[in-house]
């Protein structure tokens, strides 16, 4: 029974994490030959895993348009664009920008096309598709630095003609300042893709242009959580999404905790957009229930106390509720508690990677 539980939990992690934390059968694993670790697993064993090669593979696109939504990202945009130029065969690099700093000038100096688009993030996502010309486009966030393996890993699943989007895992400085939370986020990503059937982050995604355009009405009022909205549209229309079980980029934050505080508050605020009172309330309750279910499963997988992690995730959930209620007072209280928590645990809220 224990081995069955680990076989179930193992598939919720990216490949390198599951290698580190889950024992393999004798004679298997990366140390026993290049093909000893199961590189791909069929859809029947998991919605979010790569299908095995069957028959003739469709050729990946020769070049794609790379689209980036930006707002005051002068500290990261040069590294982001340079990584794209080095690691992705691109047709054009397109910035959908709403900045008041030097972001547009720095991007144009590197050859990117910059378009001024104001409004919610959902509107910018649609404009990323409208301004592109290639069948497949890459949607990369303005603080995501793609790795050299990005193109190889992300185009490998394109043999399936029903495929609409491909996502990849990202790592961040939480890997250094709060390793348990970094592992937890990867676990949650796997859980959502396997059981909740959502598409994953649009900040590191290869997606068909026409599929993203189908999401226009749903994204019009969204300012956070657009990945979930896109996932719902894909699921409703019968499209497939695949998430590569490899880390393909780095999510850069000068202050990772502050970024997550803003992200959870903004996601809660955005969850009410376009929904009636009862539907919005149901969405909020569903989100909180999933948070605690994921936390319980993660604690079971780790087989050790995760009190610090549980406290941190609970405080982030309070921020989601604050956003849902649009309560600045509740947000301020939760932020103060998180600051005290970080101090008491000896954790830093600062970028450690250049």
C-alpha positions in Angstrom: 0.0 0.0 0.0 2.9 2.4 0.8 4.5 1.7 -2.6 1.2 2.4 -4.3 0.9 5.7 -2.5 4.4 6.8 -3.5 3.7 5.8 -7.1 0.7 8.0 -7.0 2.4 11.1 -5.4 5.6 10.7 -7.5 3.9 11.8 -10.7 2.9 15.1 -9.2 6.5 16.3 -9.1 8.8 17.4 -12.0 11.2 14.7 -12.9 14.3 15.9 -11.1 12.4 16.4 -7.8 10.9 12.9 -8.0 14.3 11.4 -8.6 15.6 13.1 -5.4 12.7 12.3 -3.1 11.2 9.0 -4.3 13.0 5.7 -4.3 13.1 3.7 -7.6 13.0 0.0 -8.1 16.3 -1.8 -8.1 18.1 -1.4 -11.4 16.2 1.8 -12.4 17.0 5.4 -12.2 19.4 7.9 -13.8 22.4 6.0 -12.5 21.6 2.9 -14.4 21.6 3.9 -18.1 20.2 6.8 -20.1 16.8 5.2 -20.6 16.3 3.7 -17.2 14.2 6.6 -15.9 10.8 6.7 -17.6 11.2 9.9 -19.6 7.6 10.0 -20.8 4.4 8.5 -19.5 1.1 8.0 -21.5 -2.0 10.2 -21.0 -3.8 7.2 -19.5 -1.4 7.5 -16.5 -1.7 11.3 -16.1 -3.3 14.3 -17.8 -0.2 16.4 -17.4 2.5 14.1 -18.6 4.1 13.6 -22.0 2.6 10.9 -24.3 5.0 8.2 -25.5 6.1 8.4 -29.1 3.7 6.6 -31.4 3.9 6.5 -35.1 5.2 9.4 -37.2 6.0 12.6 -35.4 4.8 16.0 -36.6 7.6 18.4 -37.4 7.9 21.2 -34.8 7.6 24.7 -36.1 10.8 26.1 -37.6 10.3 29.5 -35.9 7.7 31.1 -33.6 6.7 34.5 -32.4 7.7 35.1 -28.8 5.3 37.4 -26.9 6.0 39.1 -23.6 3.6 41.2 -21.4 5.6 43.8 -19.6 5.0 46.6 -17.0 8.0 48.4 -15.4 10.4 45.5 -15.9 13.6 47.4 -16.7 15.6 45.2 -14.2 14.8 41.9 -16.0 13.8 42.6 -19.5 17.3 42.5 -21.1 18.1 39.1 -19.5 14.7 37.8 -20.6 15.1 38.9 -24.2 18.7 37.7 -24.4 17.7 34.3 -23.1 15.0 34.1 -25.8 17.4 35.1 -28.5 19.9 32.4 -27.4 17.5 29.5 -26.7 14.4 29.9 -29.0 14.3 30.0 -32.8 12.1 33.1 -33.0 10.4 34.9 -35.8 9.7 38.1 -33.8 9.9 39.1 -30.2 6.8 41.1 -29.4 6.3 43.1 -26.2 2.8 44.2 -25.1 3.9 47.0 -22.8 2.3 49.3 -20.2 5.5 50.7 -18.6 6.5 54.0 -17.2 10.2 53.1 -16.9 12.9 52.2 -19.5 11.5 48.8 -20.4 10.4 49.7 -24.0 13.7 51.5 -24.8 15.8 48.5 -23.6 13.6 46.0 -25.5 13.8 47.9 -28.7 17.5 48.2 -28.4 17.6 44.4 -28.5 15.4 44.2 -31.6 12.1 43.5 -30.0 8.8 45.1 -31.3 7.1 47.1 -28.6 3.3 47.8 -28.6 1.7 50.1 -26.1 -1.3 48.2 -24.6 -3.0 49.5 -21.4 -5.5 47.5 -19.4 -5.9 44.3 -17.5 -3.5 41.4 -17.9 -6.2 39.4 -19.6 -6.4 42.0 -22.3 -2.7 41.9 -22.8 -2.7 38.1 -23.2 -5.2 38.5 -26.1 -3.2 41.2 -27.7 -0.2 38.9 -27.6 -2.1 36.6 -29.9 -3.5 39.3 -32.1 -0.1 40.8 -32.8 1.5 37.5 -33.6 1.6 35.8 -37.0 2.9 32.3 -36.4 0.7 29.3 -35.8 2.4 28.5 -32.4 3.5 31.3 -30.1 5.5 31.4 -26.9 4.0 33.4 -24.0 6.9 34.3 -21.7 6.5 36.5 -18.6 8.7 39.5 -18.3 10.6 37.9 -15.3 11.1 34.4 -16.8 14.5 33.5 -18.1 14.3 30.4 -20.4 16.9 27.7 -20.2 18.8 26.2 -23.1 16.6 23.1 -22.9 13.4 25.1 -23.5 12.9 24.5 -27.2 13.8 20.8 -27.2 11.6 20.0 -24.2 8.6 22.2 -25.2 8.4 21.1 -28.8 8.7 17.4 -28.2 5.0 16.8 -27.5 3.8 18.5 -30.7 3.3 15.2 -32.5 -0.3 15.2 -31.2 -2.5 17.3 -33.5 -5.1 17.7 -30.8 -2.6 19.5 -28.6 -3.3 23.2 -27.9 -0.6 24.2 -25.4 2.5 23.0 -23.7 3.8 24.2 -20.4 7.0 23.8 -18.4 8.1 24.0 -14.8 10.0 27.0 -13.5 12.3 27.3 -10.6 12.8 30.4 -8.4 14.8 31.8 -5.5 12.4 30.0 -3.1 14.6 27.0 -3.9 17.2 28.7 -1.8 15.3 30.8 0.7 12.4 28.4 1.4 13.0 25.0 -0.3 9.9 23.4 1.2 7.7 26.0 -0.5 9.5 25.6 -3.8 8.8 21.8 -3.7 5.2 22.5 -2.6 4.5 24.8 -5.6 5.8 22.1 -8.0 3.6 19.5 -6.3 0.6 21.7 -6.5 1.2 22.3 -10.2 1.2 18.6 -10.8 -1.9 18.1 -8.7 -3.9 20.7 -10.6 -2.9 19.4 -14.0 -3.7 15.8 -13.1 -6.9 16.2 -11.2 -8.3 19.7 -11.7 -7.3 19.6 -15.4 -6.0 23.2 -15.7 -3.4 24.4 -18.2 -0.7 25.7 -16.0 1.0 29.1 -16.1 0.7 31.2 -19.3 4.1 32.8 -18.3 6.1 29.9 -19.8 3.9 28.4 -22.4 3.9 27.3 -26.0 0.3 27.8 -27.3 -1.6 27.8 -30.6 -2.4 31.4 -31.6 -6.0 30.6 -32.6 -6.6 28.8 -29.3 -5.6 31.8 -27.3 -7.8 34.0 -29.4 -10.8 31.7 -28.4 -10.3 32.9 -24.8 -10.8 36.6 -25.6 -14.2 36.9 -24.0 -13.2 34.9 -20.9 -10.0 36.9 -20.4 -11.5 40.4 -20.9 -12.0 41.2 -17.2 -9.2 39.0 -15.8 -6.1 40.5 -14.1 -4.7 37.4 -12.4 -5.2 33.7 -12.6 -5.5 33.9 -16.4 -3.9 30.4 -16.6 -6.9 28.9 -14.9 -9.3 30.8 -17.2 -7.4 29.5 -20.3 -7.4 26.0 -18.8 -11.2 26.1 -18.5 -11.7 27.2 -22.1 -9.3 24.5 -23.3 -11.1 21.8 -21.3 -14.6 23.0 -22.4 -13.6 22.8 -26.0 -11.9 19.5 -25.8 -8.3 20.6 -26.4 -5.3 19.0 -24.8 -2.6 20.6 -22.7 0.7 18.9 -21.8 3.2 19.9 -19.1 6.8 18.9 -19.6 8.2 17.2 -16.6 11.4 19.3 -16.7 12.5 22.6 -15.4 12.8 24.8 -18.5 13.3 28.3 -17.0 13.9 30.5 -14.0 11.3 32.8 -12.4 13.2 35.9 -11.3 12.0 37.9 -8.3 14.0 40.5 -6.4 11.6 39.9 -3.5 9.9 36.5 -3.9 7.7 36.7 -0.9 6.4 40.2 -1.9 5.7 38.9 -5.4 3.6 36.0 -4.0 1.7 38.4 -1.6 0.7 40.5 -4.6 -0.1 37.5 -6.7 -2.4 35.9 -4.2 -4.2 39.2 -3.4 -4.6 40.0 -7.1 -5.8 36.4 -7.8 -8.5 36.8 -5.1 -9.6 40.1 -6.5 -9.7 38.8 -10.1 -11.7 35.7 -9.1 -14.8 37.9 -8.8 -14.5 39.4 -12.2 -17.4 38.5 -14.5 -19.0 36.2 -11.9 -22.2 36.6 -9.9 -22.0 36.7 -6.1 -22.7 33.0 -5.5 -20.5 31.8 -8.3 -17.6 34.0 -7.0 -18.2 32.7 -3.5 -18.1 29.1 -4.7 -14.9 29.8 -6.6 -13.3 31.2 -3.5 -14.4 28.2 -1.3 -13.2 25.8 -4.0 -9.8 27.5 -4.1 -9.3 27.4 -0.3 -10.4 23.7 -0.2 -7.9 22.8 -2.9 -5.2 24.7 -1.0 -5.7 22.6 2.1 -6.1 19.3 0.2 -2.9 19.9 -1.6 -1.1 20.8 1.7 -2.4 17.5 3.3 -1.2 15.4 0.3 2.1 17.1 0.3 2.6 16.5 4.0 1.8 12.9 3.5 4.3 12.6 0.6 7.1 14.2 2.6 6.4 12.1 5.7 7.7 14.8 8.1 6.2 17.9 9.9 5.6 20.9 7.7 4.4 23.4 10.2 6.3 26.3 8.8 5.1 25.6 5.3 1.5 25.1 6.5 1.6 28.5 8.3 3.0 30.3 5.2 0.5 28.8 2.8 -2.4 29.6 5.3 -1.3 33.3 5.4 -1.1 33.4 1.6 -4.7 32.0 1.5 -5.8 34.8 3.8 -4.3 37.2 1.2 -6.5 35.5 -1.4 -9.6 36.1 0.7 -8.5 39.7 1.3 -8.4 40.2 -2.5 -11.7 38.5 -2.9 -13.3 40.8 -0.3 -11.2 43.7 -1.7 -10.1 44.4 1.9 -6.9 46.5 2.3 -7.1 46.2 6.0 -7.1 42.4 6.0 -4.2 42.5 3.4 -2.1 44.7 5.7 -2.7 42.4 8.6 -1.7 39.3 6.6 1.4 41.1 5.2 2.5 42.0 8.7 2.0 38.4 9.9 4.0 37.1 6.9 6.8 39.6 7.7 6.9 38.4 11.3 6.8 34.8 10.2 9.8 35.3 7.9 11.7 37.0 10.6 11.0 34.4 13.3 11.9 31.5 10.9 15.1 33.2 9.8 14.0 33.4 6.2 15.0 36.2 3.8 12.8 38.0 1.3 15.6 39.0 -1.1 17.0 37.9 -4.4 20.1 35.7 -4.0 20.7 34.9 -7.7 22.1 37.3 -10.2 
